[in-house]
């Protein structure tokens, strides 16, 4: 921690624990203390820490070929592209590395489609997004944010974005009725998008790949995005792998040389990602998330405490809204949970996200919930 503070940029404020080992739903610190991991690296470790099948795929490929760039073909990428497009049901996939890159790619695809297919003048293309969003940290992506911590003091923002309140279809309808002819895409209400010939883009970087009890969060609404954005668990927690999926009418508007990534689609990432997606189905992690998520919400909702304002979520992506009590807030609760052996992180000072690896068992979940309750009780 001292070395990070001295030599690293101060752009994170980690919970004070230093992790040295991970396996399944657990991590261990440098002193050997064991913890339940209830963050899962922001859902990048849905399959569990150091899953042997995923690690083997990485190690086996690392001995053969690690990187070719896209200047040449490699013997892994085509196999991955076939597997992923069939897995999610799209014509084409464009591989990148991080979630932010995937979001940027989706925005470029939507804008290009808007100009080439919809006929929007090039300098008038707009994208609609929602208040309270978080899609990443690039200059363009923070333009969409209304959180000053994300966008303040970074200079002029990228033009071409319209922001509306979240969960307000009337606001979207009004926005598109006024601007729809120049809107290429919306990063979130499917039916209204179709009405105005606007692409529906779904950022499933954190909510996708079984986390919410369905393969995609969109599946809860039986909605198929025009552009699907994936990352995090797509790499099984061992490699940064992201992807954008779309059908030919959208994807083929980008031609050779117009977008890319040196590491996107590298051989190790391809093999790792196939293994990661196989594990989701082979180990029934989607079904486990759905079943255990209900148990978590029922159990924590029935636990009465002056600090618990609300319990919400889907699958194993859940949150407890913490009401400050006796001067103690969500951060204090997380520190106490750490002392008791459960790791989670607050967001926005009053919300604690609870997102364990999807391989967690019911017995393990119930043990962790008792420790969470104990931590909250300690402040009453």
Buried (B, 14 or more C-beta within 10 A) or exposed (E): EEEEEEEEEEEEEEBEBEBEEBBBBBBBBEEEEEBBBBBBBBBBBBBBBBBEBBBEBBEEBEEEEBEBEBEEEBEBBEBBBEBBBEBBEBEBBBBBBBBBBBBBBBBBBBBBBBBBBBEBEEEBBBBBBBBEBBBBBBEBBBBBBEEEEBBEEEEEBBEBBBBBEEEBEEBBBEBBEEBBBBBBBBBBBBEBBEEBBBBBBBBBBBBBBBBBBBBBBBBEEEBBBBBBBBBBBBBBBBBBBBBBBBBEEBBEBBEEEEBBBEBBBBBBBBBBBBBBBBBBEEBBBBEBBBBBBBBBBEBBEEBEBEBBEEBEBBBBBBBBBBEBBEEBBBBBBBBBBBBBBBBBBBEEEBBBBBBBBBBBEEEBBEBBBBBBBBBBEBBE
